[in-house]
Amino acid sequence: MSRATAEIELGLKLSHKLSTCRSPYDALSACQEWLTEEMNARNEDARQFMTNCQKFMTEGTKLFSNGRSNGRISR
């Protein structure tokens, strides 16, 4: 939910900046700033996704190993 809110705020910020532009250069600058922020957000999303995948794989390995060590079952 917080990601969606941040996305909306970023879009509104761009809309506001574009509505106050006085030249094509101002518009280009506003779009470039928006794109930079958007790419940073996507980078953070990807980093978080990879972290979650790594945690999932680690926990899955622990679950499926079921206490086994070196291919042997612990008794």
PDB file with one MODEL, atoms N, CA, C and O in Angstrom:
MODEL        1
ATOM      1  N   MET A   1       0.819  -1.187   0.000  1.00  0.00           N
ATOM      2  CA  MET A   1       0.000   0.000   0.000  1.00  0.00           C
ATOM      3  C   MET A   1       0.875   1.268   0.000  1.00  0.00           C
ATOM      4  O   MET A   1       0.573   2.250  -0.678  1.00  0.00           O
ATOM      5  N   SER A   2       1.945   1.215   0.766  1.00  0.00           N
ATOM      6  CA  SER A   2       2.833   2.382   0.808  1.00  0.00           C
ATOM      7  C   SER A   2       3.507   2.606  -0.542  1.00  0.00           C
ATOM      8  O   SER A   2       3.777   3.745  -0.920  1.00  0.00           O
ATOM      9  N   ARG A   3       3.777   1.526  -1.266  1.00  0.00           N
ATOM     10  CA  ARG A   3       4.384   1.654  -2.591  1.00  0.00           C
ATOM     11  C   ARG A   3       3.417   2.344  -3.555  1.00  0.00           C
ATOM     12  O   ARG A   3       3.826   3.195  -4.345  1.00  0.00           O
ATOM     13  N   ALA A   4       2.145   1.978  -3.488  1.00  0.00           N
ATOM     14  CA  ALA A   4       1.134   2.595  -4.351  1.00  0.00           C
ATOM     15  C   ALA A   4       0.986   4.079  -4.025  1.00  0.00           C
ATOM     16  O   ALA A   4       0.853   4.906  -4.927  1.00  0.00           O
ATOM     17  N   THR A   5       1.010   4.412  -2.743  1.00  0.00           N
ATOM     18  CA  THR A   5       0.904   5.808  -2.321  1.00  0.00           C
ATOM     19  C   THR A   5       2.099   6.618  -2.836  1.00  0.00           C
ATOM     20  O   THR A   5       1.936   7.736  -3.326  1.00  0.00           O
ATOM     21  N   ALA A   6       3.285   6.049  -2.722  1.00  0.00           N
ATOM     22  CA  ALA A   6       4.493   6.732  -3.209  1.00  0.00           C
ATOM     23  C   ALA A   6       4.417   6.930  -4.723  1.00  0.00           C
ATOM     24  O   ALA A   6       4.845   7.960  -5.243  1.00  0.00           O
ATOM     25  N   GLU A   7       3.873   5.945  -5.420  1.00  0.00           N
ATOM     26  CA  GLU A   7       3.734   6.038  -6.874  1.00  0.00           C
ATOM     27  C   GLU A   7       2.794   7.178  -7.266  1.00  0.00           C
ATOM     28  O   GLU A   7       3.078   7.934  -8.196  1.00  0.00           O
ATOM     29  N   ILE A   8       1.687   7.295  -6.559  1.00  0.00           N
ATOM     30  CA  ILE A   8       0.719   8.361  -6.816  1.00  0.00           C
ATOM     31  C   ILE A   8       1.344   9.726  -6.525  1.00  0.00           C
ATOM     32  O   ILE A   8       1.196  10.663  -7.309  1.00  0.00           O
ATOM     33  N   GLU A   9       2.037   9.829  -5.403  1.00  0.00           N
ATOM     34  CA  GLU A   9       2.671  11.092  -5.039  1.00  0.00           C
ATOM     35  C   GLU A   9       3.712  11.520  -6.073  1.00  0.00           C
ATOM     36  O   GLU A   9       3.830  12.702  -6.397  1.00  0.00           O
ATOM     37  N   LEU A  10       4.460  10.552  -6.581  1.00  0.00           N
ATOM     38  CA  LEU A  10       5.471  10.860  -7.586  1.00  0.00           C
ATOM     39  C   LEU A  10       4.811  11.359  -8.872  1.00  0.00           C
ATOM     40  O   LEU A  10       5.298  12.299  -9.500  1.00  0.00           O
ATOM     41  N   GLY A  11       3.712  10.733  -9.256  1.00  0.00           N
ATOM     42  CA  GLY A  11       2.978  11.180 -10.445  1.00  0.00           C
ATOM     43  C   GLY A  11       2.387  12.564 -10.278  1.00  0.00           C
ATOM     44  O   GLY A  11       2.416  13.378 -11.201  1.00  0.00           O
ATOM     45  N   LEU A  12       1.852  12.827  -9.098  1.00  0.00           N
ATOM     46  CA  LEU A  12       1.287  14.154  -8.827  1.00  0.00           C
ATOM     47  C   LEU A  12       2.372  15.233  -8.830  1.00  0.00           C
ATOM     48  O   LEU A  12       2.157  16.348  -9.305  1.00  0.00           O
ATOM     49  N   LYS A  13       3.517  14.885  -8.301  1.00  0.00           N
ATOM     50  CA  LYS A  13       4.644  15.825  -8.282  1.00  0.00           C
ATOM     51  C   LYS A  13       5.061  16.176  -9.710  1.00  0.00           C
ATOM     52  O   LYS A  13       5.313  17.341 -10.017  1.00  0.00           O
ATOM     53  N   LEU A  14       5.132  15.161 -10.587  1.00  0.00           N
ATOM     54  CA  LEU A  14       5.478  15.408 -11.978  1.00  0.00           C
ATOM     55  C   LEU A  14       4.411  16.274 -12.645  1.00  0.00           C
ATOM     56  O   LEU A  14       4.731  17.217 -13.368  1.00  0.00           O
ATOM     57  N   SER A  15       3.157  15.953 -12.400  1.00  0.00           N
ATOM     58  CA  SER A  15       2.060  16.722 -12.997  1.00  0.00           C
ATOM     59  C   SER A  15       2.129  18.190 -12.598  1.00  0.00           C
ATOM     60  O   SER A  15       1.946  19.084 -13.424  1.00  0.00           O
ATOM     61  N   HIS A  16       2.397  18.419 -11.322  1.00  0.00           N
ATOM     62  CA  HIS A  16       2.503  19.801 -10.832  1.00  0.00           C
ATOM     63  C   HIS A  16       3.674  20.526 -11.494  1.00  0.00           C
ATOM     64  O   HIS A  16       3.540  21.669 -11.930  1.00  0.00           O
ATOM     65  N   LYS A  17       4.812  19.858 -11.564  1.00  0.00           N
ATOM     66  CA  LYS A  17       5.989  20.496 -12.172  1.00  0.00           C
ATOM     67  C   LYS A  17       5.752  20.792 -13.647  1.00  0.00           C
ATOM     68  O   LYS A  17       6.154  21.846 -14.140  1.00  0.00           O
ATOM     69  N   LEU A  18       5.102  19.872 -14.356  1.00  0.00           N
ATOM     70  CA  LEU A  18       4.840  20.095 -15.778  1.00  0.00           C
ATOM     71  C   LEU A  18       3.860  21.243 -15.988  1.00  0.00           C
ATOM     72  O   LEU A  18       3.958  21.981 -16.968  1.00  0.00           O
ATOM     73  N   SER A  19       2.921  21.387 -15.070  1.00  0.00           N
ATOM     74  CA  SER A  19       1.937  22.472 -15.234  1.00  0.00           C
ATOM     75  C   SER A  19       2.544  23.852 -14.979  1.00  0.00           C
ATOM     76  O   SER A  19       1.980  24.862 -15.399  1.00  0.00           O
ATOM     77  N   THR A  20       3.677  23.902 -14.301  1.00  0.00           N
ATOM     78  CA  THR A  20       4.323  25.192 -14.016  1.00  0.00           C
ATOM     79  C   THR A  20       5.526  25.472 -14.917  1.00  0.00           C
ATOM     80  O   THR A  20       6.212  26.479 -14.740  1.00  0.00           O
ATOM     81  N   CYS A  21       5.783  24.585 -15.881  1.00  0.00           N
ATOM     82  CA  CYS A  21       6.931  24.763 -16.781  1.00  0.00           C
ATOM     83  C   CYS A  21       6.730  25.988 -17.668  1.00  0.00           C
ATOM     84  O   CYS A  21       5.626  26.271 -18.133  1.00  0.00           O
ATOM     85  N   ARG A  22       7.823  26.698 -17.886  1.00  0.00           N
ATOM     86  CA  ARG A  22       7.794  27.884 -18.737  1.00  0.00           C
ATOM     87  C   ARG A  22       8.538  27.658 -20.053  1.00  0.00           C
ATOM     88  O   ARG A  22       8.475  28.486 -20.961  1.00  0.00           O
ATOM     89  N   SER A  23       9.242  26.530 -20.146  1.00  0.00           N
ATOM     90  CA  SER A  23      10.003  26.262 -21.371  1.00  0.00           C
ATOM     91  C   SER A  23      10.106  24.750 -21.571  1.00  0.00           C
ATOM     92  O   SER A  23       9.892  23.977 -20.637  1.00  0.00           O
ATOM     93  N   PRO A  24      10.430  24.346 -22.775  1.00  0.00           N
ATOM     94  CA  PRO A  24      10.650  22.906 -23.021  1.00  0.00           C
ATOM     95  C   PRO A  24      11.782  22.354 -22.148  1.00  0.00           C
ATOM     96  O   PRO A  24      11.747  21.195 -21.733  1.00  0.00           O
ATOM     97  N   TYR A  25      12.771  23.185 -21.879  1.00  0.00           N
ATOM     98  CA  TYR A  25      13.870  22.751 -21.009  1.00  0.00           C
ATOM     99  C   TYR A  25      13.355  22.417 -19.607  1.00  0.00           C
ATOM    100  O   TYR A  25      13.775  21.422 -19.016  1.00  0.00           O
ATOM    101  N   ASP A  26      12.448  23.241 -19.072  1.00  0.00           N
ATOM    102  CA  ASP A  26      11.860  22.971 -17.754  1.00  0.00           C
ATOM    103  C   ASP A  26      11.098  21.649 -17.761  1.00  0.00           C
ATOM    104  O   ASP A  26      11.178  20.868 -16.812  1.00  0.00           O
ATOM    105  N   ALA A  27      10.354  21.407 -18.849  1.00  0.00           N
ATOM    106  CA  ALA A  27       9.591  20.160 -18.968  1.00  0.00           C
ATOM    107  C   ALA A  27      10.528  18.961 -19.041  1.00  0.00           C
ATOM    108  O   ALA A  27      10.290  17.938 -18.398  1.00  0.00           O
ATOM    109  N   LEU A  28      11.577  19.089 -19.814  1.00  0.00           N
ATOM    110  CA  LEU A  28      12.556  18.012 -19.928  1.00  0.00           C
ATOM    111  C   LEU A  28      13.222  17.740 -18.586  1.00  0.00           C
ATOM    112  O   LEU A  28      13.426  16.585 -18.210  1.00  0.00           O
ATOM    113  N   SER A  29      13.554  18.786 -17.880  1.00  0.00           N
ATOM    114  CA  SER A  29      14.181  18.646 -16.569  1.00  0.00           C
ATOM    115  C   SER A  29      13.246  17.949 -15.582  1.00  0.00           C
ATOM    116  O   SER A  29      13.679  17.090 -14.814  1.00  0.00           O
ATOM    117  N   ALA A  30      11.965  18.320 -15.603  1.00  0.00           N
ATOM    118  CA  ALA A  30      10.981  17.695 -14.717  1.00  0.00           C
ATOM    119  C   ALA A  30      10.827  16.211 -15.040  1.00  0.00           C
ATOM    120  O   ALA A  30      10.751  15.376 -14.138  1.00  0.00           O
ATOM    121  N   CYS A  31      10.781  15.892 -16.325  1.00  0.00           N
ATOM    122  CA  CYS A  31      10.652  14.487 -16.732  1.00  0.00           C
ATOM    123  C   CYS A  31      11.885  13.682 -16.360  1.00  0.00           C
ATOM    124  O   CYS A  31      11.778  12.526 -15.948  1.00  0.00           O
ATOM    125  N   GLN A  32      13.050  14.289 -16.505  1.00  0.00           N
ATOM    126  CA  GLN A  32      14.290  13.610 -16.152  1.00  0.00           C
ATOM    127  C   GLN A  32      14.342  13.333 -14.641  1.00  0.00           C
ATOM    128  O   GLN A  32      14.760  12.256 -14.217  1.00  0.00           O
ATOM    129  N   GLU A  33      13.923  14.298 -13.851  1.00  0.00           N
ATOM    130  CA  GLU A  33      13.891  14.111 -12.400  1.00  0.00           C
ATOM    131  C   GLU A  33      12.915  12.996 -12.033  1.00  0.00           C
ATOM    132  O   GLU A  33      13.216  12.150 -11.190  1.00  0.00           O
ATOM    133  N   TRP A  34      11.737  13.001 -12.675  1.00  0.00           N
ATOM    134  CA  TRP A  34      10.738  11.955 -12.411  1.00  0.00           C
ATOM    135  C   TRP A  34      11.295  10.585 -12.774  1.00  0.00           C
ATOM    136  O   TRP A  34      11.150   9.630 -12.010  1.00  0.00           O
ATOM    137  N   LEU A  35      11.936  10.485 -13.948  1.00  0.00           N
ATOM    138  CA  LEU A  35      12.479   9.211 -14.393  1.00  0.00           C
ATOM    139  C   LEU A  35      13.565   8.707 -13.449  1.00  0.00           C
ATOM    140  O   LEU A  35      13.640   7.511 -13.167  1.00  0.00           O
ATOM    141  N   THR A  36      14.392   9.600 -12.969  1.00  0.00           N
ATOM    142  CA  THR A  36      15.437   9.218 -12.012  1.00  0.00           C
ATOM    143  C   THR A  36      14.818   8.652 -10.732  1.00  0.00           C
ATOM    144  O   THR A  36      15.246   7.609 -10.237  1.00  0.00           O
ATOM    145  N   GLU A  37      13.823   9.338 -10.209  1.00  0.00           N
ATOM    146  CA  GLU A  37      13.148   8.863  -8.995  1.00  0.00           C
ATOM    147  C   GLU A  37      12.429   7.540  -9.244  1.00  0.00           C
ATOM    148  O   GLU A  37      12.429   6.657  -8.386  1.00  0.00           O
ATOM    149  N   GLU A  38      11.824   7.408 -10.407  1.00  0.00           N
ATOM    150  CA  GLU A  38      11.122   6.173 -10.775  1.00  0.00           C
ATOM    151  C   GLU A  38      12.096   4.999 -10.867  1.00  0.00           C
ATOM    152  O   GLU A  38      11.802   3.905 -10.387  1.00  0.00           O
ATOM    153  N   MET A  39      13.248   5.228 -11.480  1.00  0.00           N
ATOM    154  CA  MET A  39      14.246   4.166 -11.608  1.00  0.00           C
ATOM    155  C   MET A  39      14.830   3.784 -10.249  1.00  0.00           C
ATOM    156  O   MET A  39      15.109   2.612  -9.999  1.00  0.00           O
ATOM    157  N   ASN A  40      15.015   4.765  -9.378  1.00  0.00           N
ATOM    158  CA  ASN A  40      15.491   4.464  -8.020  1.00  0.00           C
ATOM    159  C   ASN A  40      14.475   3.605  -7.273  1.00  0.00           C
ATOM    160  O   ASN A  40      14.846   2.683  -6.546  1.00  0.00           O
ATOM    161  N   ALA A  41      13.197   3.910  -7.455  1.00  0.00           N
ATOM    162  CA  ALA A  41      12.146   3.119  -6.803  1.00  0.00           C
ATOM    163  C   ALA A  41      12.136   1.693  -7.340  1.00  0.00           C
ATOM    164  O   ALA A  41      11.986   0.744  -6.570  1.00  0.00           O
ATOM    165  N   ARG A  42      12.293   1.534  -8.646  1.00  0.00           N
ATOM    166  CA  ARG A  42      12.320   0.190  -9.243  1.00  0.00           C
ATOM    167  C   ARG A  42      13.547  -0.578  -8.774  1.00  0.00           C
ATOM    168  O   ARG A  42      13.475  -1.784  -8.537  1.00  0.00           O
ATOM    169  N   ASN A  43      14.661   0.108  -8.641  1.00  0.00           N
ATOM    170  CA  ASN A  43      15.878  -0.521  -8.140  1.00  0.00           C
ATOM    171  C   ASN A  43      15.665  -1.033  -6.713  1.00  0.00           C
ATOM    172  O   ASN A  43      16.087  -2.139  -6.377  1.00  0.00           O
ATOM    173  N   GLU A  44      15.023  -0.240  -5.895  1.00  0.00           N
ATOM    174  CA  GLU A  44      14.737  -0.654  -4.516  1.00  0.00           C
ATOM    175  C   GLU A  44      13.769  -1.835  -4.498  1.00  0.00           C
ATOM    176  O   GLU A  44      13.928  -2.757  -3.699  1.00  0.00           O
ATOM    177  N   ASP A  45      12.773  -1.807  -5.374  1.00  0.00           N
ATOM    178  CA  ASP A  45      11.828  -2.922  -5.465  1.00  0.00           C
ATOM    179  C   ASP A  45      12.552  -4.214  -5.834  1.00  0.00           C
ATOM    180  O   ASP A  45      12.295  -5.266  -5.249  1.00  0.00           O
ATOM    181  N   ALA A  46      13.452  -4.128  -6.800  1.00  0.00           N
ATOM    182  CA  ALA A  46      14.205  -5.307  -7.232  1.00  0.00           C
ATOM    183  C   ALA A  46      15.115  -5.808  -6.115  1.00  0.00           C
ATOM    184  O   ALA A  46      15.241  -7.015  -5.909  1.00  0.00           O
ATOM    185  N   ARG A  47      15.742  -4.893  -5.402  1.00  0.00           N
ATOM    186  CA  ARG A  47      16.613  -5.293  -4.284  1.00  0.00           C
ATOM    187  C   ARG A  47      15.809  -6.015  -3.211  1.00  0.00           C
ATOM    188  O   ARG A  47      16.246  -7.038  -2.685  1.00  0.00           O
ATOM    189  N   GLN A  48      14.634  -5.483  -2.887  1.00  0.00           N
ATOM    190  CA  GLN A  48      13.782  -6.101  -1.875  1.00  0.00           C
ATOM    191  C   GLN A  48      13.285  -7.467  -2.339  1.00  0.00           C
ATOM    192  O   GLN A  48      13.213  -8.405  -1.545  1.00  0.00           O
ATOM    193  N   PHE A  49      12.944  -7.579  -3.615  1.00  0.00           N
ATOM    194  CA  PHE A  49      12.498  -8.849  -4.173  1.00  0.00           C
ATOM    195  C   PHE A  49      13.595  -9.901  -4.056  1.00  0.00           C
ATOM    196  O   PHE A  49      13.331 -11.031  -3.645  1.00  0.00           O
ATOM    197  N   MET A  50      14.823  -9.535  -4.414  1.00  0.00           N
ATOM    198  CA  MET A  50      15.936 -10.479  -4.333  1.00  0.00           C
ATOM    199  C   MET A  50      16.228 -10.879  -2.890  1.00  0.00           C
ATOM    200  O   MET A  50      16.560 -12.033  -2.621  1.00  0.00           O
ATOM    201  N   THR A  51      16.107  -9.938  -1.971  1.00  0.00           N
ATOM    202  CA  THR A  51      16.295 -10.255  -0.554  1.00  0.00           C
ATOM    203  C   THR A  51      15.251 -11.255  -0.092  1.00  0.00           C
ATOM    204  O   THR A  51      15.572 -12.213   0.611  1.00  0.00           O
ATOM    205  N   ASN A  52      13.999 -11.036  -0.485  1.00  0.00           N
ATOM    206  CA  ASN A  52      12.922 -11.951  -0.103  1.00  0.00           C
ATOM    207  C   ASN A  52      13.117 -13.329  -0.728  1.00  0.00           C
ATOM    208  O   ASN A  52      12.853 -14.344  -0.083  1.00  0.00           O
ATOM    209  N   CYS A  53      13.578 -13.373  -1.982  1.00  0.00           N
ATOM    210  CA  CYS A  53      13.842 -14.659  -2.637  1.00  0.00           C
ATOM    211  C   CYS A  53      14.944 -15.419  -1.913  1.00  0.00           C
ATOM    212  O   CYS A  53      14.864 -16.634  -1.729  1.00  0.00           O
ATOM    213  N   GLN A  54      15.960 -14.692  -1.510  1.00  0.00           N
ATOM    214  CA  GLN A  54      17.066 -15.335  -0.804  1.00  0.00           C
ATOM    215  C   GLN A  54      16.586 -15.902   0.533  1.00  0.00           C
ATOM    216  O   GLN A  54      16.968 -17.010   0.907  1.00  0.00           O
ATOM    217  N   LYS A  55      15.761 -15.156   1.247  1.00  0.00           N
ATOM    218  CA  LYS A  55      15.211 -15.652   2.512  1.00  0.00           C
ATOM    219  C   LYS A  55      14.347 -16.890   2.277  1.00  0.00           C
ATOM    220  O   LYS A  55      14.416 -17.856   3.036  1.00  0.00           O
ATOM    221  N   PHE A  56      13.535 -16.854   1.223  1.00  0.00           N
ATOM    222  CA  PHE A  56      12.670 -17.983   0.891  1.00  0.00           C
ATOM    223  C   PHE A  56      13.499 -19.228   0.596  1.00  0.00           C
ATOM    224  O   PHE A  56      13.183 -20.314   1.082  1.00  0.00           O
ATOM    225  N   MET A  57      14.555 -19.076  -0.196  1.00  0.00           N
ATOM    226  CA  MET A  57      15.406 -20.216  -0.534  1.00  0.00           C
ATOM    227  C   MET A  57      16.121 -20.758   0.703  1.00  0.00           C
ATOM    228  O   MET A  57      16.243 -21.971   0.868  1.00  0.00           O
ATOM    229  N   THR A  58      16.585 -19.876   1.557  1.00  0.00           N
ATOM    230  CA  THR A  58      17.260 -20.315   2.778  1.00  0.00           C
ATOM    231  C   THR A  58      16.307 -21.101   3.668  1.00  0.00           C
ATOM    232  O   THR A  58      16.659 -22.170   4.165  1.00  0.00           O
ATOM    233  N   GLU A  59      15.103 -20.577   3.870  1.00  0.00           N
ATOM    234  CA  GLU A  59      14.128 -21.273   4.719  1.00  0.00           C
ATOM    235  C   GLU A  59      13.656 -22.570   4.069  1.00  0.00           C
ATOM    236  O   GLU A  59      13.434 -23.567   4.757  1.00  0.00           O
ATOM    237  N   GLY A  60      13.504 -22.559   2.745  1.00  0.00           N
ATOM    238  CA  GLY A  60      13.106 -23.780   2.044  1.00  0.00           C
ATOM    239  C   GLY A  60      14.153 -24.866   2.163  1.00  0.00           C
ATOM    240  O   GLY A  60      13.824 -26.040   2.330  1.00  0.00           O
ATOM    241  N   THR A  61      15.420 -24.472   2.076  1.00  0.00           N
ATOM    242  CA  THR A  61      16.511 -25.431   2.225  1.00  0.00           C
ATOM    243  C   THR A  61      16.507 -26.036   3.618  1.00  0.00           C
ATOM    244  O   THR A  61      16.706 -27.240   3.778  1.00  0.00           O
ATOM    245  N   LYS A  62      16.281 -25.203   4.624  1.00  0.00           N
ATOM    246  CA  LYS A  62      16.225 -25.707   6.004  1.00  0.00           C
ATOM    247  C   LYS A  62      15.054 -26.677   6.172  1.00  0.00           C
ATOM    248  O   LYS A  62      15.195 -27.724   6.805  1.00  0.00           O
ATOM    249  N   LEU A  63      13.905 -26.325   5.605  1.00  0.00           N
ATOM    250  CA  LEU A  63      12.709 -27.156   5.732  1.00  0.00           C
ATOM    251  C   LEU A  63      12.892 -28.504   5.058  1.00  0.00           C
ATOM    252  O   LEU A  63      12.557 -29.538   5.636  1.00  0.00           O
ATOM    253  N   PHE A  64      13.423 -28.503   3.838  1.00  0.00           N
ATOM    254  CA  PHE A  64      13.561 -29.754   3.092  1.00  0.00           C
ATOM    255  C   PHE A  64      14.743 -30.594   3.528  1.00  0.00           C
ATOM    256  O   PHE A  64      14.767 -31.796   3.263  1.00  0.00           O
ATOM    257  N   SER A  65      15.724 -30.000   4.190  1.00  0.00           N
ATOM    258  CA  SER A  65      16.846 -30.796   4.669  1.00  0.00           C
ATOM    259  C   SER A  65      16.411 -31.639   5.854  1.00  0.00           C
ATOM    260  O   SER A  65      16.965 -32.713   6.084  1.00  0.00           O
ATOM    261  N   ASN A  66      15.421 -31.167   6.615  1.00  0.00           N
ATOM    262  CA  ASN A  66      14.805 -31.926   7.705  1.00  0.00           C
ATOM    263  C   ASN A  66      15.844 -32.525   8.644  1.00  0.00           C
ATOM    264  O   ASN A  66      15.698 -33.660   9.098  1.00  0.00           O
ATOM    265  N   GLY A  67      16.872 -31.775   8.927  1.00  0.00           N
ATOM    266  CA  GLY A  67      17.878 -32.232   9.883  1.00  0.00           C
ATOM    267  C   GLY A  67      18.938 -33.120   9.271  1.00  0.00           C
ATOM    268  O   GLY A  67      19.786 -33.644   9.993  1.00  0.00           O
ATOM    269  N   ARG A  68      18.918 -33.303   7.970  1.00  0.00           N
ATOM    270  CA  ARG A  68      19.913 -34.161   7.317  1.00  0.00           C
ATOM    271  C   ARG A  68      21.250 -33.438   7.239  1.00  0.00           C
ATOM    272  O   ARG A  68      21.319 -32.220   7.077  1.00  0.00           O
ATOM    273  N   SER A  69      22.298 -34.226   7.361  1.00  0.00           N
ATOM    274  CA  SER A  69      23.641 -33.676   7.250  1.00  0.00           C
ATOM    275  C   SER A  69      24.460 -34.604   6.367  1.00  0.00           C
ATOM    276  O   SER A  69      24.533 -35.804   6.632  1.00  0.00           O
ATOM    277  N   ASN A  70      25.071 -34.073   5.333  1.00  0.00           N
ATOM    278  CA  ASN A  70      25.885 -34.860   4.405  1.00  0.00           C
ATOM    279  C   ASN A  70      25.115 -36.016   3.791  1.00  0.00           C
ATOM    280  O   ASN A  70      25.682 -37.087   3.576  1.00  0.00           O
ATOM    281  N   GLY A  71      23.849 -35.823   3.508  1.00  0.00           N
ATOM    282  CA  GLY A  71      23.059 -36.857   2.854  1.00  0.00           C
ATOM    283  C   GLY A  71      22.554 -37.935   3.781  1.00  0.00           C
ATOM    284  O   GLY A  71      21.879 -38.856   3.321  1.00  0.00           O
ATOM    285  N   ARG A  72      22.845 -37.866   5.058  1.00  0.00           N
ATOM    286  CA  ARG A  72      22.392 -38.862   6.017  1.00  0.00           C
ATOM    287  C   ARG A  72      21.299 -38.304   6.891  1.00  0.00           C
ATOM    288  O   ARG A  72      21.264 -37.107   7.175  1.00  0.00           O
ATOM    289  N   ILE A  73      20.415 -39.166   7.313  1.00  0.00           N
ATOM    290  CA  ILE A  73      19.326 -38.755   8.193  1.00  0.00           C
ATOM    291  C   ILE A  73      19.791 -38.836   9.647  1.00  0.00           C
ATOM    292  O   ILE A  73      20.310 -39.864  10.081  1.00  0.00           O
ATOM    293  N   SER A  74      19.603 -37.764  10.384  1.00  0.00           N
ATOM    294  CA  SER A  74      19.963 -37.756  11.812  1.00  0.00           C
ATOM    295  C   SER A  74      18.898 -38.502  12.599  1.00  0.00           C
ATOM    296  O   SER A  74      17.701 -38.309  12.386  1.00  0.00           O
ATOM    297  N   ARG A  75      19.345 -39.354  13.504  1.00  0.00           N
ATOM    298  CA  ARG A  75      18.385 -40.112  14.342  1.00  0.00           C
ATOM    299  C   ARG A  75      18.729 -39.968  15.800  1.00  0.00           C
ATOM    300  O   ARG A  75      18.042 -40.528  16.654  1.00  0.00           O
TER     301      ARG A  75
ENDMDL
END
